[in-house]
Amino acid sequence: MFIKMINPLKANRGFFNGSIVDLFMKKIIFICSALLMVIFAKGASQDTIAFVHDPVMAYENGTYYVYSTGENITEMTSTDRCHWTIHRGGLLHTIPVWTHRIPDFKNHIWAPDVIHWHGKWWMAYSCSSFGVNTSAIGLLQAKSLGQNVWKDKGMIIESKSSDHYNAIDPNFVIDDHNHPWLVFGSFWDGIQLVPLNGKMHVMKDAKLLTIARRYAHIPDSIVNPTSAHAGSNAIEAPFVFKHNGWYYLFVSWDYCCRGLKSNYRVVVGRSRQIYGPYLDKNGRKMSQGGGSLVIKGDKKEFEAVGHCAVYHLKNGDIFICHGYSIPRGGASILLQRHIKWDKGGWPILKL
């Protein structure tokens, strides 16, 4: 059974103009997405279509975990990455009190990231609301994914309306010296990088570094069709993956969250240093609008694809993201592809 709908939105980005009609549609979308989760949970062992938005993956004791945007953070598990069990109620049972400082935020949490470091699981997640950059990235810690007991570790970083960045879409990166970093950002001035301490909080006196933008100089003809506030620097969802001595920075360009009107795509650049500069295949700096295409919608199965994550598994490297399914009316579903690295060291996705 399939319900044609637009999947829960990763709505940072001011992708709606805030009208009464938009607010009504948001409520309808959230109600439909909650209904969809219940329907699929009842027959979870038979579910081969994973409806997700902004997915990340982890592996522990024979089980794959996928976390994604949704109420209380959507969680699903699988032993084969083909059949998925959706866990009702989401990951968090109690929303931390400190999140009340974020205007209009309740429990619809965006774009988590998860990593195992120093014997513990760490999860970052995004708290925000439509069309603004009054946002924050929260931190959770757990001993085991299977036990599913997460402790609130407060806020990693926040952004205010006066800031040039948006504190959402986090990704943890551990450098070659075993030091943690956070890469994040959406629209505004693009993708930001900041060093973290051993407790996964921003280091004292650390400064943000902008490592990627959609355009070097935004042309006057480029106008954000979805937001009067976020600007036209349409880049977000960073993910850094280490491979063969390089740091690869994957980012999503253009617009998500619009169903079959989405034109999301993923591009990549790389650097020998965590702090860049990240260059594409043609030597263009990502901080000046560079980026080499990794994947875009094929206009047959997927109208658009984006917000990716990349992992090294026993059987090779894997790329995951969400795609807006054409056969399912623009619903957002999990897409998985194996990675082949070409002679130049650039990723090629295998069908």
C-alpha positions in Angstrom: 0.0 0.0 0.0 1.4 3.4 -1.0 0.1 6.8 -0.2 1.0 9.5 -2.7 2.2 12.5 -0.7 5.0 14.9 -0.1 7.2 13.5 2.6 7.9 15.4 5.9 9.8 18.6 5.0 13.2 19.6 5.9 12.0 23.1 6.0 14.9 25.3 7.0 15.5 27.2 4.1 12.4 29.3 4.1 10.9 27.1 1.5 7.5 28.5 2.0 6.3 32.1 2.2 4.4 31.8 5.4 0.9 32.4 4.0 -2.2 30.9 5.6 -2.4 28.4 2.8 1.2 27.3 3.3 0.6 26.8 7.1 -2.5 24.7 6.4 -0.6 22.6 3.9 2.3 22.0 6.4 -0.2 20.7 8.9 -1.7 18.4 6.4 1.7 17.1 5.4 2.7 16.4 8.9 -0.6 14.6 9.7 -0.2 12.5 6.5 3.4 11.6 7.3 2.5 10.5 10.8 -0.3 8.3 9.3 2.2 6.8 6.9 4.6 5.9 9.6 1.8 4.1 11.5 0.7 2.2 8.4 4.2 1.0 7.6 5.0 0.1 11.2 2.2 -2.5 11.3 3.8 -4.5 8.6 7.4 -3.4 9.1 9.1 -6.7 8.2 7.6 -6.5 4.7 8.5 -2.9 4.1 11.0 -2.4 1.3 10.3 1.3 0.6 11.8 3.5 3.3 10.1 6.9 3.3 12.7 9.3 4.7 14.1 12.8 4.5 17.7 13.8 5.3 18.8 10.2 6.1 22.0 9.2 7.9 23.1 5.6 8.8 24.9 3.7 11.5 25.8 0.1 12.1 26.0 -1.8 15.4 25.9 -5.6 16.1 24.4 -6.7 12.8 21.8 -4.0 12.6 21.7 -0.9 10.4 20.1 2.2 11.8 18.7 5.0 9.7 17.8 8.3 11.4 16.1 11.1 9.5 13.9 14.3 9.7 10.7 13.8 11.6 8.8 14.1 14.9 11.3 13.3 17.7 13.8 12.2 15.0 12.6 9.3 12.8 14.3 6.0 13.4 14.2 2.8 11.4 16.3 -0.4 11.5 17.2 -3.3 9.2 19.5 -6.3 9.1 19.9 -6.2 5.3 19.3 -2.6 4.2 16.3 -3.8 2.2 13.5 -4.5 4.7 13.0 -1.7 7.2 11.3 -1.6 10.6 10.0 1.9 11.5 10.0 2.6 15.3 7.0 4.5 16.4 7.3 7.7 18.4 10.7 8.6 17.2 14.1 8.5 18.9 13.5 11.2 21.6 10.9 10.6 24.3 11.5 14.0 25.9 12.4 17.2 24.0 15.2 19.0 25.9 14.0 22.2 27.7 16.8 24.3 26.2 15.2 23.9 22.8 12.3 26.2 23.9 14.6 29.1 23.1 14.2 28.4 19.4 11.1 30.3 18.1 8.2 28.1 16.8 10.2 24.9 17.4 8.3 22.0 19.0 9.4 18.4 18.2 9.7 18.2 14.4 13.5 17.7 14.3 15.5 18.0 11.1 18.6 16.4 9.6 20.4 14.4 12.4 23.9 13.0 12.1 25.3 10.2 14.1 28.9 9.0 14.7 30.8 6.5 17.0 33.8 8.2 18.6 35.7 7.4 21.8 33.5 4.4 22.6 30.3 6.4 22.5 27.6 7.3 20.0 27.1 11.0 19.4 24.1 12.5 17.6 23.7 16.1 16.4 20.2 17.4 15.3 18.7 20.5 14.0 16.1 22.7 15.7 14.6 25.5 13.6 11.4 26.6 11.8 10.5 27.5 8.3 12.3 30.3 6.6 14.5 31.6 9.4 18.0 31.2 10.7 17.1 31.4 14.4 18.2 27.8 14.7 20.3 25.5 16.9 22.1 22.2 16.7 21.6 19.9 19.7 23.7 17.1 21.0 22.8 13.6 22.3 25.0 10.8 23.6 24.4 7.1 24.0 26.4 4.0 24.9 24.5 1.7 22.4 22.2 2.2 19.5 20.3 -1.0 20.5 19.6 0.2 24.0 18.3 3.5 22.6 19.0 5.5 25.7 20.1 9.0 24.6 21.3 11.7 27.0 20.8 15.3 26.3 24.2 17.1 26.1 22.9 20.5 25.4 23.5 22.8 22.4 26.5 22.7 20.1 25.9 25.9 18.3 23.1 28.3 17.5 22.4 31.1 15.0 20.4 34.2 15.2 18.8 36.4 12.6 21.8 38.7 12.6 24.2 35.9 11.8 25.5 35.1 8.3 24.9 31.4 8.7 22.1 28.9 9.6 22.9 26.4 12.4 21.2 23.3 10.9 22.3 20.2 8.8 25.2 19.1 11.1 27.8 16.6 10.2 30.5 15.3 12.5 34.0 14.9 11.1 37.0 13.3 12.8 40.3 14.5 11.3 43.5 12.5 10.8 44.7 13.6 14.3 41.5 12.2 15.9 40.1 15.7 16.5 36.4 16.3 16.0 34.9 19.0 13.8 31.4 20.1 12.9 30.4 21.0 9.3 27.0 22.5 8.9 24.9 25.1 7.1 22.1 26.0 4.8 21.7 29.0 2.5 22.8 32.4 3.9 26.6 32.4 3.5 26.8 28.7 2.9 28.6 25.8 4.5 30.5 26.4 7.8 33.3 24.5 9.5 34.2 24.8 13.2 36.5 22.7 15.5 35.0 20.9 18.5 36.4 19.8 21.8 36.4 16.3 23.4 32.8 16.8 24.6 31.7 17.6 21.1 31.1 21.3 21.8 32.6 24.2 20.0 36.1 25.0 21.1 36.6 28.2 23.1 37.3 31.2 20.8 36.9 29.1 17.7 35.9 30.9 14.5 33.7 29.7 11.7 35.2 29.1 8.3 33.0 29.2 5.2 34.1 26.3 3.0 31.4 26.1 0.3 28.9 28.4 -1.4 26.5 27.9 -4.3 27.7 30.9 -6.2 30.8 33.0 -6.0 28.7 36.0 -6.8 25.0 35.5 -6.9 23.6 36.9 -10.2 20.8 39.4 -10.0 18.7 37.0 -12.1 18.9 34.2 -9.5 16.0 34.6 -7.1 15.0 32.2 -4.3 11.5 31.0 -5.4 10.6 29.9 -1.9 11.9 32.4 0.6 12.2 36.1 1.1 14.7 35.6 3.9 17.2 32.8 3.1 18.6 34.4 0.0 19.6 32.6 -3.2 22.8 30.9 -2.0 21.1 27.5 -2.5 23.6 25.1 -0.8 23.2 22.9 2.2 23.4 19.4 3.7 27.2 19.0 3.9 28.8 15.6 4.5 32.6 15.1 4.7 34.0 11.6 3.9 37.6 10.6 4.2 39.1 8.4 1.4 42.6 7.7 0.3 44.2 10.7 2.0 41.4 13.1 0.9 38.5 14.8 2.6 35.6 14.8 0.2 32.9 17.5 0.8 29.5 16.5 -0.5 26.8 19.2 -0.6 23.3 19.6 -2.0 22.6 22.4 -4.5 19.3 24.2 -5.2 15.9 23.4 -3.8 14.5 20.5 -1.8 11.2 19.9 -0.1 8.9 20.8 -3.0 7.9 17.3 -4.1 8.0 17.1 -7.9 9.0 20.7 -8.1 12.3 20.0 -6.4 15.6 20.4 -8.3 18.0 19.1 -5.6 21.3 17.6 -6.7 24.6 16.6 -5.0 28.0 17.9 -5.9 31.5 17.2 -4.4 34.9 18.7 -4.0 38.0 17.5 -2.0 40.9 18.7 0.0 44.0 17.3 1.7 43.2 19.4 4.8 40.0 19.3 6.8 39.7 23.1 6.6 40.1 23.2 2.8 40.3 24.7 0.3 37.9 22.2 -1.3 38.4 22.0 -5.1 36.2 20.3 -7.7 37.5 18.3 -10.7 38.3 21.5 -12.6 40.2 23.0 -9.7 37.4 25.5 -8.8 37.1 26.3 -5.1 33.8 25.3 -3.5 34.0 28.4 -1.4 33.6 30.3 -4.7 30.8 28.2 -6.2 32.8 25.1 -7.4 31.4 21.6 -7.2 31.4 18.5 -9.5 28.2 16.7 -10.0 27.7 13.4 -8.2 24.0 12.7 -8.8 20.8 14.4 -9.9 17.3 13.4 -10.7 16.9 11.1 -13.7 13.4 12.4 -14.5 12.2 8.7 -14.6 12.3 7.3 -11.1 13.4 10.5 -9.3 12.7 14.1 -10.0 15.5 15.3 -7.7 17.8 13.8 -5.1 19.9 15.2 -2.3 20.9 15.5 1.3 23.4 12.6 1.2 25.6 10.7 3.6 28.6 8.4 2.7 29.9 5.4 4.6 32.5 2.7 4.3 31.0 -0.8 4.8 32.5 -4.3 4.6 31.4 -4.7 1.0 32.5 -1.3 -0.1 31.6 2.4 0.2 28.0 3.4 0.0 26.2 6.6 -0.8 22.7 7.3 0.6 20.3 10.2 0.2 16.6 10.9 -0.3 15.0 11.1 -3.7 11.7 12.6 -4.8 9.9 9.6 -6.3 8.1 10.3 -9.6 6.0 7.0 -9.4 5.0 8.0 -5.9 3.9 11.5 -6.6 7.0 13.2 -5.2 7.2 11.3 -1.9 10.7 11.3 -0.4 12.3 7.9 -0.2 15.7 6.3 0.7 18.1 5.9 -2.2 21.2 3.8 -1.8 24.1 3.5 -4.3 27.5 1.8 -4.1 30.5 4.0 -4.9 33.2 3.2 -7.4 36.2 5.5 -7.3 37.7 6.4 -10.7 41.4 6.6 -11.6 41.5 10.2 -10.5 40.0 9.4 -7.1 36.5 10.8 -7.8 33.3 9.0 -6.8 31.1 7.4 -9.4 27.7 5.9 -8.2 26.9 2.4 -9.4 23.3 1.5 -10.0 
